[in-house]
């Protein structure tokens, strides 16, 4: 019996640094079913001959391997590119990475064809089959995202580096091009009718920056936003109690800034709901309480990581520094301004995205989560 083209496509996608969802020693059946929502069998066969990351492969290369005419293969690949399932054009293509693949249906708030089915399959391959662990960190626990603290939360005279303060991050974005894109995590739970934070705030957006922002606007996923409006939006998300996250490396000028809740987010839930203590890196700050604490308890309610407690008849709140992620969300709610962030260097940050992803890929390959890519 011939191997399914969807299995062959999964084998190709499994060369991504994150790998693909697995179950019982093989590919997750839910993930293979998910691929059927994205590709026809003929399209899956053609796409399986591409790479997940550059180098791009040509129509001629794919046609030769498939034993099909270049014209037929060009039509297949152009059709996939027109649906944003491939990157490239002009005869050369590459598959999108797994982060884009699993969120494909959820980058628009309108409910389209297959969106509900895609969300239900995500619940199976991402949550039940445990792919969240590799979406968040490597098999060895290297996190790919990092909490960034609220600037106003940091106590006076504390050392703050440029990558640790959101205004500096925004100012460093080449060309200043940014776009708001609906948060795929909350869009997914909204479409499935299971969004727990529905009464607390709107779906809200992620901020795409640099080349990713240009691509998102071009694909119709989001809208360009001015630097001034970005800073206003950051203030709004702070009031919502959302945790800011960026990629866990320096030189962040092309990527995504997330504003995460604890009930929908594909990253934060590793800590708030599941069993991945390395879901994202803590900032190099920790919340501490001063003697001015009036035990209002607002911080206890605000902390989605259960890092703050207030015992009956206690004279101040207590922070568990091993659980504190250094985001500063708790400080915004403090009625006495007695809760601030203080420097505590805890986790290294990578020099570049390439260095970070090379480490993640090595660790996942060593653990059998990924496959070697084609030469």
C-alpha positions in Angstrom: 0.0 0.0 0.0 1.4 3.3 -1.1 2.4 5.8 1.6 -0.1 8.7 2.0 1.0 12.0 0.5 -0.1 13.6 3.8 2.4 11.4 5.6 5.1 12.4 3.2 4.2 16.1 3.7 4.3 15.5 7.5 7.8 14.0 7.1 8.9 17.1 5.3 7.4 19.5 7.8 9.1 17.4 10.5 12.4 18.9 9.4 11.2 22.2 10.9 13.1 23.0 14.1 9.9 22.4 16.1 9.0 19.1 14.4 5.4 18.2 14.0 2.8 16.7 16.4 3.4 13.1 17.4 1.4 10.4 19.1 2.3 6.8 20.1 5.6 6.9 18.2 4.1 8.2 14.9 2.5 11.3 13.5 -0.6 12.6 15.3 -3.6 11.4 13.4 -5.3 14.7 14.2 -2.4 16.5 12.6 -2.6 14.4 9.5 -6.3 15.2 9.3 -5.5 18.9 9.8 -3.2 18.7 6.8 -6.2 17.4 4.8 -7.9 20.7 5.5 -5.0 22.6 4.1 -4.0 20.5 1.0 -5.5 18.2 -1.5 -3.7 14.9 -1.9 -2.1 16.2 -5.1 -1.0 19.5 -3.5 0.4 17.6 -0.5 2.5 15.4 -2.8 3.9 18.5 -4.5 4.5 20.4 -1.3 6.3 17.4 0.2 9.2 18.0 -2.2 9.9 21.4 -0.8 11.9 22.6 2.2 10.5 24.2 5.3 13.1 26.9 5.4 15.4 28.1 2.6 16.9 27.2 0.3 13.9 27.5 -2.0 13.3 24.7 -4.4 12.4 25.3 -8.1 9.5 24.0 -10.1 11.9 22.1 -12.2 13.4 20.2 -9.2 9.9 19.3 -7.9 8.6 18.3 -11.3 11.7 16.0 -11.9 11.1 14.3 -8.5 7.4 13.9 -9.1 7.7 12.7 -12.7 5.3 15.5 -13.8 5.5 18.3 -16.3 6.8 21.7 -15.1 3.5 23.3 -16.2 1.4 21.0 -14.0 3.6 21.5 -11.0 3.8 25.2 -11.5 0.0 25.3 -11.4 -0.1 23.3 -8.2 2.5 25.4 -6.4 1.1 28.7 -7.6 -2.3 27.6 -6.3 -0.8 26.9 -2.8 1.1 30.2 -2.8 -2.1 32.1 -3.7 -3.7 30.6 -0.5 -0.6 31.6 1.5 0.3 28.0 2.1 3.7 28.5 0.4 6.2 31.3 0.4 7.7 32.4 -2.8 6.8 32.7 -6.5 8.4 33.0 -9.8 9.2 29.4 -9.9 10.8 28.9 -6.5 9.0 28.1 -3.2 9.5 27.1 0.4 7.0 25.8 3.0 6.0 28.1 5.9 7.3 27.1 9.4 5.2 25.2 11.9 4.1 28.3 13.8 2.3 29.6 10.7 1.0 26.2 9.7 -0.8 25.5 13.0 -2.3 29.0 13.1 -3.3 29.3 9.5 -7.1 29.4 10.0 -7.0 31.8 13.0 -5.4 35.0 11.6 -8.7 36.5 10.8 -11.6 37.1 13.2 -14.2 36.2 10.6 -15.1 32.5 10.7 -14.3 30.9 7.4 -14.5 27.5 5.8 -12.9 24.8 7.9 -12.0 27.2 10.8 -14.0 25.3 13.4 -12.7 21.9 12.2 -9.2 23.3 12.3 -9.7 24.6 15.9 -11.1 21.2 17.1 -8.2 19.3 15.5 -5.8 21.8 17.2 -7.3 20.9 20.5 -6.3 17.3 19.8 -2.8 17.6 18.2 -1.7 20.7 20.1 -3.1 20.0 23.6 -4.0 16.3 23.9 -1.0 15.1 21.9 1.3 17.6 23.7 2.7 19.5 20.7 2.5 22.6 22.9 5.8 21.6 24.5 7.7 21.9 21.3 5.8 25.0 20.2 7.0 26.7 23.3 10.5 25.2 24.0 12.9 22.6 22.8 12.9 19.0 24.1 15.7 20.1 26.4 13.7 23.1 27.7 15.2 26.0 25.7 12.4 28.6 25.6 11.8 30.5 22.3 9.8 33.4 23.8 10.6 35.7 26.7 8.5 37.9 29.0 9.2 41.6 28.7 8.4 43.8 31.8 6.2 46.8 32.0 8.5 49.8 32.2 6.5 51.6 34.8 6.7 48.6 37.0 10.4 48.7 37.4 11.7 50.2 40.7 13.8 53.4 40.5 17.5 53.0 40.0 17.2 49.5 38.6 19.5 48.7 35.7 17.4 48.2 32.5 18.9 46.9 29.2 17.5 48.0 25.8 15.9 44.6 25.1 14.1 44.7 28.5 12.0 47.7 27.9 9.2 47.8 25.4 9.8 51.4 24.1 13.4 50.6 23.3 12.3 47.4 21.6 9.8 49.4 19.5 12.3 52.1 18.7 14.8 49.5 17.5 12.5 48.1 14.8 14.1 48.7 11.4 11.9 51.1 9.4 9.4 51.3 12.2 6.9 49.2 10.3 4.3 47.5 12.6 1.0 45.8 12.1 -1.9 44.7 14.3 -3.0 41.1 13.6 -5.8 39.4 15.5 -4.4 37.2 18.2 -4.8 33.6 16.7 -5.0 32.1 20.2 -8.0 34.1 21.3 -9.5 34.0 17.8 -9.4 30.2 18.0 -11.1 29.9 21.4 -13.6 32.6 20.4 -14.6 30.6 17.2 -14.9 27.5 19.3 -17.0 29.2 21.9 -14.6 28.4 24.8 -12.9 31.8 25.4 -12.8 32.2 29.2 -11.6 35.8 29.1 -14.5 36.9 26.8 -16.0 39.2 29.5 -12.6 40.7 30.5 -11.3 42.1 27.2 -11.7 41.9 23.4 -9.8 39.4 21.3 -7.1 42.0 21.0 -4.1 41.8 18.7 -0.5 40.7 18.3 2.0 43.2 16.9 3.9 42.0 13.9 7.0 44.0 13.3 9.4 44.5 10.4 9.2 42.2 7.4 6.6 40.0 9.2 4.4 43.1 9.5 4.8 43.9 5.8 3.9 40.3 4.9 0.9 40.3 7.2 -0.5 43.5 5.7 0.1 42.2 2.2 -1.7 39.0 3.0 -4.7 40.8 4.5 -4.1 39.4 8.0 -3.6 42.8 9.7 -3.4 46.6 9.3 -0.4 48.9 9.6 -0.3 50.9 12.8 1.7 54.0 13.6 4.4 54.0 16.4 2.3 56.4 18.3 -0.8 54.2 18.2 1.4 51.2 19.1 2.4 52.8 22.3 -1.2 53.6 23.1 -2.1 50.0 22.4 0.6 48.8 24.7 -0.9 50.9 27.5 -4.3 49.4 26.8 -3.0 45.8 27.0 -1.3 46.7 30.3 -4.6 47.7 31.7 -6.1 44.4 30.5 -3.6 42.5 32.5 -2.0 40.8 29.4 1.7 39.6 29.5 4.0 41.0 26.8 6.3 38.5 25.1 8.9 38.7 22.4 11.3 36.3 20.9 14.1 35.2 23.2 17.0 36.8 21.4 18.6 40.2 20.8 18.2 42.2 17.7 14.5 41.9 17.6 13.4 43.8 14.5 11.4 41.2 12.6 8.9 39.1 14.5 5.9 39.2 16.8 5.1 40.9 20.1 2.4 38.9 21.9 0.0 40.1 24.6 -0.9 36.9 26.4 -3.7 35.9 28.7 -3.5 32.8 30.8 -6.5 30.9 29.4 -6.0 31.0 25.6 -2.4 31.7 24.8 -0.5 28.9 23.2 2.7 29.9 25.1 1.6 31.1 28.6 -0.7 28.1 29.1 2.4 25.9 29.2 2.7 27.3 32.7 -0.8 28.3 33.7 -2.5 25.2 32.5 -0.1 22.5 31.4 3.2 21.0 32.5 6.0 23.0 30.7 7.9 25.1 33.2 10.1 26.3 30.3 7.2 27.5 28.2 8.8 31.0 28.0 11.8 32.6 29.6 11.3 34.8 32.7 12.4 38.4 32.5 15.5 39.4 34.5 13.2 41.1 37.1 11.1 39.8 39.9 8.2 41.4 41.9 8.9 42.4 45.5 6.6 43.9 48.1 7.5 46.8 50.4 6.3 47.6 53.9 3.7 50.0 52.4 1.5 47.0 51.3 -2.1 47.4 52.4 -3.0 43.8 51.7 -5.7 44.8 49.2 -5.1 41.4 47.4 -5.4 43.0 43.9 -2.0 41.5 42.9 -3.1 38.0 43.9 -6.0 38.2 41.5 -3.9 39.8 38.8 -1.1 37.2 38.7 -1.9 34.4 36.3 1.1 32.4 37.4 -0.1 32.0 41.1 3.2 33.6 42.2 1.6 35.9 44.9 -0.3 34.8 48.0 -2.0 36.6 50.9 -2.6 34.6 54.0 -5.4 35.5 56.4 -4.3 38.2 58.9 -1.0 38.7 57.0 0.5 42.2 57.0 1.7 42.0 53.4 1.5 39.9 50.2 4.2 37.3 49.6 5.8 36.7 46.2 7.2 33.3 45.3 10.2 34.3 43.2 10.5 30.8 41.7 7.1 31.3 40.1 7.3 35.0 39.3 7.8 35.5 35.6 8.8 39.2 36.0 6.1 40.6 33.7 4.9 43.3 36.1 1.2 42.8 35.5 0.6 42.6 39.2 2.2 46.0 39.9 -0.4 47.8 37.8 -3.2 46.8 40.2 -1.3 47.6 43.4 -3.4 50.2 45.3 -0.5 51.4 47.5 2.2 51.2 44.8 4.2 49.0 47.1 4.8 46.3 44.5 7.7 46.9 42.1 10.0 44.9 39.9 13.7 44.5 41.0 16.5 43.2 38.9 17.3 39.5 39.3 19.2 38.0 36.4 17.9 34.5 35.9 17.9 33.4 32.3 20.3 34.0 29.4 19.1 35.6 26.2 20.4 34.5 22.8 22.5 36.8 20.6 20.4 36.2 17.5 17.4 34.2 16.2 19.7 32.0 14.2 21.7 30.9 17.3 18.6 30.3 19.3 16.9 28.2 16.6 20.0 26.2 15.8 20.1 25.2 19.5 16.4 24.3 19.5 16.8 22.3 16.3 19.8 20.4 17.7 18.1 19.5 20.9 14.9 18.4 19.2 16.8 16.3 16.7 18.8 14.6 19.5 15.4 13.8 21.3 13.9 12.3 18.1 11.3 15.1 17.8 12.5 16.2 14.4 14.1 14.7 11.3 17.2 15.7 9.3 16.3 18.0 6.5 17.2 17.4 2.9 20.6 18.7 1.7 
